[in-house]
Amino acid sequence: MIRDIQVFDIIEKERLRQTEGIELIASENFVSQQV
């Protein structure tokens, strides 16, 4: 039963992280000559 509660807590924290957080993905700030 304790493991069920721990799993639920982990899933809930991940759900909150995905819905309330922002993920920034680094990308290049320049384009190639073709563009």
PDB file of N, CA, C and O in Angstrom:
ATOM      1  N   MET A   1       0.829  -1.204   0.000  1.00  0.00           N
ATOM      2  CA  MET A   1       0.000   0.000   0.000  1.00  0.00           C
ATOM      3  C   MET A   1       0.864   1.255   0.000  1.00  0.00           C
ATOM      4  O   MET A   1       0.543   2.235  -0.673  1.00  0.00           O
ATOM      5  N   ILE A   2       1.961   1.226   0.755  1.00  0.00           N
ATOM      6  CA  ILE A   2       2.844   2.395   0.809  1.00  0.00           C
ATOM      7  C   ILE A   2       3.423   2.673  -0.570  1.00  0.00           C
ATOM      8  O   ILE A   2       3.551   3.830  -0.970  1.00  0.00           O
ATOM      9  N   ARG A   3       3.775   1.613  -1.300  1.00  0.00           N
ATOM     10  CA  ARG A   3       4.334   1.792  -2.641  1.00  0.00           C
ATOM     11  C   ARG A   3       3.312   2.437  -3.568  1.00  0.00           C
ATOM     12  O   ARG A   3       3.676   3.256  -4.411  1.00  0.00           O
ATOM     13  N   ASP A   4       2.037   2.078  -3.424  1.00  0.00           N
ATOM     14  CA  ASP A   4       0.994   2.684  -4.244  1.00  0.00           C
ATOM     15  C   ASP A   4       0.942   4.189  -4.016  1.00  0.00           C
ATOM     16  O   ASP A   4       0.807   4.961  -4.966  1.00  0.00           O
ATOM     17  N   ILE A   5       1.046   4.602  -2.773  1.00  0.00           N
ATOM     18  CA  ILE A   5       1.019   6.024  -2.446  1.00  0.00           C
ATOM     19  C   ILE A   5       2.247   6.717  -3.024  1.00  0.00           C
ATOM     20  O   ILE A   5       2.145   7.827  -3.545  1.00  0.00           O
ATOM     21  N   GLN A   6       3.405   6.071  -2.937  1.00  0.00           N
ATOM     22  CA  GLN A   6       4.627   6.656  -3.487  1.00  0.00           C
ATOM     23  C   GLN A   6       4.527   6.800  -5.002  1.00  0.00           C
ATOM     24  O   GLN A   6       4.918   7.826  -5.558  1.00  0.00           O
ATOM     25  N   VAL A   7       4.010   5.781  -5.665  1.00  0.00           N
ATOM     26  CA  VAL A   7       3.853   5.837  -7.120  1.00  0.00           C
ATOM     27  C   VAL A   7       2.869   6.940  -7.487  1.00  0.00           C
ATOM     28  O   VAL A   7       3.117   7.704  -8.420  1.00  0.00           O
ATOM     29  N   PHE A   8       1.771   7.031  -6.772  1.00  0.00           N
ATOM     30  CA  PHE A   8       0.790   8.079  -7.032  1.00  0.00           C
ATOM     31  C   PHE A   8       1.421   9.458  -6.879  1.00  0.00           C
ATOM     32  O   PHE A   8       1.199  10.336  -7.713  1.00  0.00           O
ATOM     33  N   ASP A   9       2.201   9.657  -5.829  1.00  0.00           N
ATOM     34  CA  ASP A   9       2.856  10.948  -5.602  1.00  0.00           C
ATOM     35  C   ASP A   9       3.808  11.292  -6.737  1.00  0.00           C
ATOM     36  O   ASP A   9       3.850  12.436  -7.190  1.00  0.00           O
ATOM     37  N   ILE A  10       4.567  10.313  -7.195  1.00  0.00           N
ATOM     38  CA  ILE A  10       5.509  10.551  -8.297  1.00  0.00           C
ATOM     39  C   ILE A  10       4.754  10.929  -9.569  1.00  0.00           C
ATOM     40  O   ILE A  10       5.141  11.865 -10.269  1.00  0.00           O
ATOM     41  N   ILE A  11       3.688  10.209  -9.863  1.00  0.00           N
ATOM     42  CA  ILE A  11       2.898  10.498 -11.064  1.00  0.00           C
ATOM     43  C   ILE A  11       2.260  11.878 -10.958  1.00  0.00           C
ATOM     44  O   ILE A  11       2.238  12.625 -11.937  1.00  0.00           O
ATOM     45  N   GLU A  12       1.751  12.220  -9.803  1.00  0.00           N
ATOM     46  CA  GLU A  12       1.125  13.533  -9.608  1.00  0.00           C
ATOM     47  C   GLU A  12       2.149  14.652  -9.765  1.00  0.00           C
ATOM     48  O   GLU A  12       1.853  15.671 -10.389  1.00  0.00           O
ATOM     49  N   LYS A  13       3.336  14.482  -9.216  1.00  0.00           N
ATOM     50  CA  LYS A  13       4.381  15.501  -9.363  1.00  0.00           C
ATOM     51  C   LYS A  13       4.761  15.681 -10.825  1.00  0.00           C
ATOM     52  O   LYS A  13       4.973  16.807 -11.276  1.00  0.00           O
ATOM     53  N   GLU A  14       4.849  14.592 -11.564  1.00  0.00           N
ATOM     54  CA  GLU A  14       5.182  14.669 -12.987  1.00  0.00           C
ATOM     55  C   GLU A  14       4.064  15.354 -13.762  1.00  0.00           C
ATOM     56  O   GLU A  14       4.332  16.147 -14.665  1.00  0.00           O
ATOM     57  N   ARG A  15       2.823  15.058 -13.421  1.00  0.00           N
ATOM     58  CA  ARG A  15       1.686  15.709 -14.084  1.00  0.00           C
ATOM     59  C   ARG A  15       1.729  17.212 -13.860  1.00  0.00           C
ATOM     60  O   ARG A  15       1.532  17.987 -14.795  1.00  0.00           O
ATOM     61  N   LEU A  16       1.984  17.623 -12.637  1.00  0.00           N
ATOM     62  CA  LEU A  16       2.076  19.048 -12.333  1.00  0.00           C
ATOM     63  C   LEU A  16       3.251  19.696 -13.062  1.00  0.00           C
ATOM     64  O   LEU A  16       3.135  20.819 -13.553  1.00  0.00           O
ATOM     65  N   ARG A  17       4.367  19.001 -13.131  1.00  0.00           N
ATOM     66  CA  ARG A  17       5.535  19.533 -13.827  1.00  0.00           C
ATOM     67  C   ARG A  17       5.210  19.784 -15.300  1.00  0.00           C
ATOM     68  O   ARG A  17       5.624  20.795 -15.867  1.00  0.00           O
ATOM     69  N   GLN A  18       4.471  18.868 -15.912  1.00  0.00           N
ATOM     70  CA  GLN A  18       4.158  19.002 -17.328  1.00  0.00           C
ATOM     71  C   GLN A  18       3.098  20.065 -17.586  1.00  0.00           C
ATOM     72  O   GLN A  18       3.152  20.746 -18.610  1.00  0.00           O
ATOM     73  N   THR A  19       2.139  20.221 -16.685  1.00  0.00           N
ATOM     74  CA  THR A  19       1.059  21.174 -16.936  1.00  0.00           C
ATOM     75  C   THR A  19       1.394  22.589 -16.491  1.00  0.00           C
ATOM     76  O   THR A  19       0.882  23.548 -17.068  1.00  0.00           O
ATOM     77  N   GLU A  20       2.239  22.741 -15.481  1.00  0.00           N
ATOM     78  CA  GLU A  20       2.504  24.067 -14.943  1.00  0.00           C
ATOM     79  C   GLU A  20       3.899  24.588 -15.254  1.00  0.00           C
ATOM     80  O   GLU A  20       4.204  25.752 -14.997  1.00  0.00           O
ATOM     81  N   GLY A  21       4.731  23.738 -15.799  1.00  0.00           N
ATOM     82  CA  GLY A  21       6.100  24.153 -16.096  1.00  0.00           C
ATOM     83  C   GLY A  21       6.260  24.500 -17.563  1.00  0.00           C
ATOM     84  O   GLY A  21       5.343  24.336 -18.367  1.00  0.00           O
ATOM     85  N   ILE A  22       7.436  24.978 -17.887  1.00  0.00           N
ATOM     86  CA  ILE A  22       7.768  25.267 -19.271  1.00  0.00           C
ATOM     87  C   ILE A  22       9.107  24.604 -19.565  1.00  0.00           C
ATOM     88  O   ILE A  22      10.043  24.673 -18.769  1.00  0.00           O
ATOM     89  N   GLU A  23       9.175  23.969 -20.708  1.00  0.00           N
ATOM     90  CA  GLU A  23      10.423  23.332 -21.111  1.00  0.00           C
ATOM     91  C   GLU A  23      11.008  24.128 -22.258  1.00  0.00           C
ATOM     92  O   GLU A  23      10.378  24.293 -23.303  1.00  0.00           O
ATOM     93  N   LEU A  24      12.203  24.613 -22.055  1.00  0.00           N
ATOM     94  CA  LEU A  24      12.883  25.363 -23.095  1.00  0.00           C
ATOM     95  C   LEU A  24      13.925  24.454 -23.730  1.00  0.00           C
ATOM     96  O   LEU A  24      14.732  23.826 -23.044  1.00  0.00           O
ATOM     97  N   ILE A  25      13.888  24.400 -25.040  1.00  0.00           N
ATOM     98  CA  ILE A  25      14.823  23.553 -25.764  1.00  0.00           C
ATOM     99  C   ILE A  25      15.791  24.458 -26.515  1.00  0.00           C
ATOM    100  O   ILE A  25      15.389  25.270 -27.348  1.00  0.00           O
ATOM    101  N   ALA A  26      17.058  24.304 -26.208  1.00  0.00           N
ATOM    102  CA  ALA A  26      18.070  25.127 -26.866  1.00  0.00           C
ATOM    103  C   ALA A  26      18.151  24.758 -28.343  1.00  0.00           C
ATOM    104  O   ALA A  26      18.094  23.586 -28.715  1.00  0.00           O
ATOM    105  N   SER A  27      18.285  25.783 -29.169  1.00  0.00           N
ATOM    106  CA  SER A  27      18.456  25.552 -30.599  1.00  0.00           C
ATOM    107  C   SER A  27      19.432  26.581 -31.148  1.00  0.00           C
ATOM    108  O   SER A  27      19.821  27.516 -30.448  1.00  0.00           O
ATOM    109  N   GLU A  28      19.815  26.406 -32.379  1.00  0.00           N
ATOM    110  CA  GLU A  28      20.766  27.325 -32.985  1.00  0.00           C
ATOM    111  C   GLU A  28      20.090  28.668 -33.254  1.00  0.00           C
ATOM    112  O   GLU A  28      18.899  28.722 -33.561  1.00  0.00           O
ATOM    113  N   ASN A  29      20.856  29.746 -33.139  1.00  0.00           N
ATOM    114  CA  ASN A  29      20.321  31.087 -33.340  1.00  0.00           C
ATOM    115  C   ASN A  29      20.650  31.652 -34.715  1.00  0.00           C
ATOM    116  O   ASN A  29      20.508  32.853 -34.944  1.00  0.00           O
ATOM    117  N   PHE A  30      21.080  30.812 -35.609  1.00  0.00           N
ATOM    118  CA  PHE A  30      21.409  31.287 -36.951  1.00  0.00           C
ATOM    119  C   PHE A  30      20.881  30.291 -37.972  1.00  0.00           C
ATOM    120  O   PHE A  30      20.613  29.134 -37.648  1.00  0.00           O
ATOM    121  N   VAL A  31      20.736  30.747 -39.194  1.00  0.00           N
ATOM    122  CA  VAL A  31      20.232  29.888 -40.263  1.00  0.00           C
ATOM    123  C   VAL A  31      21.324  29.686 -41.304  1.00  0.00           C
ATOM    124  O   VAL A  31      22.309  30.424 -41.343  1.00  0.00           O
ATOM    125  N   SER A  32      21.139  28.696 -42.127  1.00  0.00           N
ATOM    126  CA  SER A  32      22.131  28.418 -43.161  1.00  0.00           C
ATOM    127  C   SER A  32      21.984  29.410 -44.317  1.00  0.00           C
ATOM    128  O   SER A  32      21.012  30.164 -44.367  1.00  0.00           O
ATOM    129  N   GLN A  33      22.931  29.411 -45.234  1.00  0.00           N
ATOM    130  CA  GLN A  33      22.920  30.310 -46.391  1.00  0.00           C
ATOM    131  C   GLN A  33      21.697  30.061 -47.278  1.00  0.00           C
ATOM    132  O   GLN A  33      21.206  30.997 -47.910  1.00  0.00           O
ATOM    133  N   GLN A  34      21.197  28.833 -47.342  1.00  0.00           N
ATOM    134  CA  GLN A  34      20.066  28.508 -48.204  1.00  0.00           C
ATOM    135  C   GLN A  34      18.793  29.230 -47.776  1.00  0.00           C
ATOM    136  O   GLN A  34      17.912  29.467 -48.602  1.00  0.00           O
ATOM    137  N   VAL A  35      18.687  29.573 -46.534  1.00  0.00           N
ATOM    138  CA  VAL A  35      17.492  30.256 -46.036  1.00  0.00           C
ATOM    139  C   VAL A  35      17.652  31.721 -46.316  1.00  0.00           C
ATOM    140  O   VAL A  35      16.768  32.512 -45.987  1.00  0.00           O
TER     141      VAL A  35
END
